[in-house]
Amino acid sequence: MARFYVRKGEKWNVFSSIADDFLFSDFMPFDELQAVIIGEMVVDKMKDLKTLLTDKPALNTMPYEEAVEHIQIRKEHEKEAGIP
């Protein structure tokens, strides 16, 4: 959903191109809008994180062994390049 942040004087709202309407019934000060949007992002991230405990995580995952292998390869390349 495309969102557009709309300023009216000193207050803000979010226009949704899906609903063709504002998401909030009232415009609000920037600090309040910021708290609402950050709150939404936190809730979304918490949902994503919980999927790590399932068979179908919404986030990128990697086995421990593969991560260690990548670290070793990077260290080898750095050593060959003379990077301390």
N, C-alpha and C positions, 0 to 999 in steps of 0.2 A: 504494500500500500504506500503510495507516494504521500508524504506529509509536507506541508508548507507551513512555516512558522510565520504568523501574521501579527504585525504590531499595529495597535490602534491607540494612538497617543502614547502613554507610558505603560500600557498593558498589552498582554500577549495571549494568543490562542493558537491552536493548530488546526489548519484546514486539511481535510482528508479528500483526496481526489476520488477515492472509492465511494464514499458516502455523499460527496459533493456538499459537505456541511462542515461546521466546526466540531471538533471532538469534545469541547467543553462548553457548557451552557453559558459561562461567563468568561470574559477576558480577565487575566490575572497579572499581578506584578511579575517581573522577570524571575525574581527569586523563587516564587511559588511555582512557576512553570518549570524552572530548572529542577526543583525538588520532585515534581510529578514525573518528569521525563526520566530523571535518574532512577527514581523508584521503579518505573516500568522496566528499565534496563536491568536493574538488580533482580527483579522477579523473573525476567526472561532468562538471565544467566543462571539463576538458581535452578530453574527448570532444566536447562541444558546440562548443568553439572550433575543433577540427579540421574540423568540418562547414562552417566558413566557406570552406574551400578546395574545396567541392563545389558542385554545382548545387542542392542542397537543404539550405541551412543551417538548423540548429536554433535559431539566434539571430536576433533582428531585425536586418535590414540596411537600408541606405539608400545610394543613389548619392551620390557627392560633391556633384554639382550640386544635388541636392535639399536636402542639409544646408546648403549655402551659401545657398540660397534662403530656408530657414527662418531662418537667422541674419540675413539682410538684412531680412526681414519683422519680426523681433523688434526690430531696431535702429530701424526706421522707426516702429514703435509706441511705442518708448521715447522717441524724439525728439519725436513728436507729443504725448506725455504730459508732456514736459518733464523726463524722467529723464536725468541726465547719463551 
